[in-house]
């Protein structure tokens, strides 16, 4: 008997959107975004990536998925 597994992708669980930092090396980010990088090191929770997102947006997105799963599968 064959068993079928259904895998669903949920956009709420995608990786952090680094925006314009995506694909750059660590050194490139430090060179191109000196002030923002320094703020990221000191206060990452306050930084919005250029054309990307903030950490609280990632948290809200992921927790929305968790809340949906909890509501759907009570107990």
C-alpha positions, 0 to 999 in steps of 0.5 A: 500500500502506497502512502502519500505525503502532502507537503504544504509551503507556508510563506509565513515560515520563509527566511528573513528578508535581508532585502538589498543585503541578500547575497552580499558578503559580510564585508560588502554589507559592512562597506556599503551600509556602514551606519546601518550595519553598526546599528544592526550590531547594536540594536538588530530589533530596531533595523529595517533592512533596505527593501527588506523587513524588520525582525518583529515582522519575521516574528509576527509572520512566524507566530501567525503560522503557529497560531493558525496551527494551534487553532486548527489542531486543538489538543 
